[in-house]
Amino acid sequence: MEMAGSRENARESASTTCSQARPVEAARPGEVASPVESGHESLPAGVLGKTRDRLRANDATWLAYHLLHRATARAGRFFDARARARERAKDLPGVNTRDYNRRLWTDYDWSRSGEEWTPSAEWRQSLVDDVLVPALPQDADALEIGPGAGRWSGELQPRVRSLVLADISPAAIDLCRERFAACDNVSFAVNDGQHLPAVPRESVDFVWAFDVFLHIAPLDQRAYVSELARVMRPGAVGVIHHPGDGGSAEGWRSAMTGELFAELLHDNGLLPVRQFRSWGPGGRFELANPGDVITEFVKPRAM
Ligand SMILES: C[S@@+](CC[C@H](N)C(=O)[O-])C[C@H]1O[C@@H](n2cnc3c(N)ncnc32)[C@H](O)[C@@H]1O
């Protein structure tokens, strides 16, 4: 299983080794070498030399903007990482409160049915053929969390015995009700963003959530995983797309990590099967955000 956490560790230790060994000249093109990036003996000459070159080629105001940009960007990354770590440690929702999500996705313009997040027809088809279908048990009772306007529900509905669509946004569920009005194997639930009261214990063979857990705070994901352990039948499979990197520095993405998600599964008696971010022939297709992963997991038969 490819674990995002171990990738983070690998990246961290790789960059530590590189930063100790990298001479000033080897700083990335277009960047001023920092004290950490450069060997301290050659630091003053390297930094001053590059700064002088840039000042000569530009002007003092440009240089001030450039240096301020670099310093504030670095400070921004630092403070965002602290905020995200605090969300995880103290069970804080950050910007991803349930009220915010309910409002955001109720006021959202759904006129493109979520296809605005589909990079290409080939990408979409491969996600269905190479990720969704291989994980889907035969004749399954399925649950989708956060269907939005039904971008993936339309793929699930003809392939399953029954499908429950649960979304925090009443507007999303209204759209799904309209879209699947003629399908007697689909049922609908507006939920509180944490729990699945409409779904009975051990009634589900397959769980799907794509482009949803990016918006859900770790504390709510914890509640969902505990609910999944309740509603999944032994042998059931789940496929959930979520941040693997703690939310990166983009502000709005959930602070979830690949490691923490796997830990939540274990805590609830569920087993991660694999975490991945590319699929299809030769791993040709990948998640739009480099920090995201998909976790596939099962509820073991003897639990
Ligand atoms: C970016 S849209 C994706 C919709 C759909 N999955 C797709 O890929 O087209 C996010 C969806 O997740 C829903 N959502 C956000 N937070 C949720 C939560 N805590 N529980 C259930 N649904 C949630 C939103 O209402 C919205 O429908």
The ligand as an SDF file (V2000), in Angstrom:
LIG
                    3D

 27 29  0  0  0  0  0  0  0  0999 V2000
  -17.3510   19.4110   -5.0040 C   0  0  0  0  0  0  0  0  0  0  0  0
  -18.9480   18.7640   -4.7730 S   0  0  0  0  0  0  0  0  0  0  0  0
  -18.7510   17.1500   -5.5210 C   0  0  0  0  0  0  0  0  0  0  0  0
  -20.0400   16.5120   -5.9360 C   0  0  0  0  0  0  0  0  0  0  0  0
  -19.8780   15.1320   -6.5910 C   0  0  0  0  0  0  0  0  0  0  0  0
  -19.2960   14.1810   -5.6860 N   0  0  0  0  0  0  0  0  0  0  0  0
  -19.0490   15.2480   -7.8350 C   0  0  0  0  0  0  0  0  0  0  0  0
  -17.9210   14.7430   -7.8380 O   0  0  0  0  0  0  0  0  0  0  0  0
  -19.5190   15.8340   -8.8020 O   0  0  0  0  0  0  0  0  0  0  0  0
  -18.9740   18.4030   -3.0260 C   0  0  0  0  0  0  0  0  0  0  0  0
  -20.2560   17.7640   -2.5570 C   0  0  0  0  0  0  0  0  0  0  0  0
  -20.0540   17.2790   -1.2230 O   0  0  0  0  0  0  0  0  0  0  0  0
  -21.1470   17.6580   -0.4150 C   0  0  0  0  0  0  0  0  0  0  0  0
  -20.6840   17.7360    0.9780 N   0  0  0  0  0  0  0  0  0  0  0  0
  -19.8220   18.6180    1.5290 C   0  0  0  0  0  0  0  0  0  0  0  0
  -19.6320   18.3440    2.8320 N   0  0  0  0  0  0  0  0  0  0  0  0
  -20.3970   17.2580    3.1080 C   0  0  0  0  0  0  0  0  0  0  0  0
  -20.6190   16.4850    4.2790 C   0  0  0  0  0  0  0  0  0  0  0  0
  -20.0130   16.7680    5.4460 N   0  0  0  0  0  0  0  0  0  0  0  0
  -21.4540   15.4290    4.1950 N   0  0  0  0  0  0  0  0  0  0  0  0
  -22.0890   15.1210    3.0260 C   0  0  0  0  0  0  0  0  0  0  0  0
  -21.9170   15.8240    1.8880 N   0  0  0  0  0  0  0  0  0  0  0  0
  -21.0700   16.8710    1.9280 C   0  0  0  0  0  0  0  0  0  0  0  0
  -21.5810   18.9880   -0.9900 C   0  0  0  0  0  0  0  0  0  0  0  0
  -22.8840   19.3380   -0.6030 O   0  0  0  0  0  0  0  0  0  0  0  0
  -21.4300   18.7270   -2.4830 C   0  0  0  0  0  0  0  0  0  0  0  0
  -22.5710   18.1160   -3.0080 O   0  0  0  0  0  0  0  0  0  0  0  0
  1  2  1  0
  2  3  1  0
  2 10  1  0
  3  4  1  0
  4  5  1  0
  5  6  1  0
  5  7  1  0
  7  8  2  0
  7  9  1  0
 10 11  1  0
 11 12  1  0
 11 26  1  0
 12 13  1  0
 13 14  1  0
 13 24  1  0
 14 15  1  0
 14 23  1  0
 15 16  2  0
 16 17  1  0
 17 18  1  0
 17 23  2  0
 18 19  1  0
 18 20  2  0
 20 21  1  0
 21 22  2  0
 22 23  1  0
 24 25  1  0
 24 26  1  0
 26 27  1  0
M  CHG  2   2   1   9  -1
M  END
$$$$
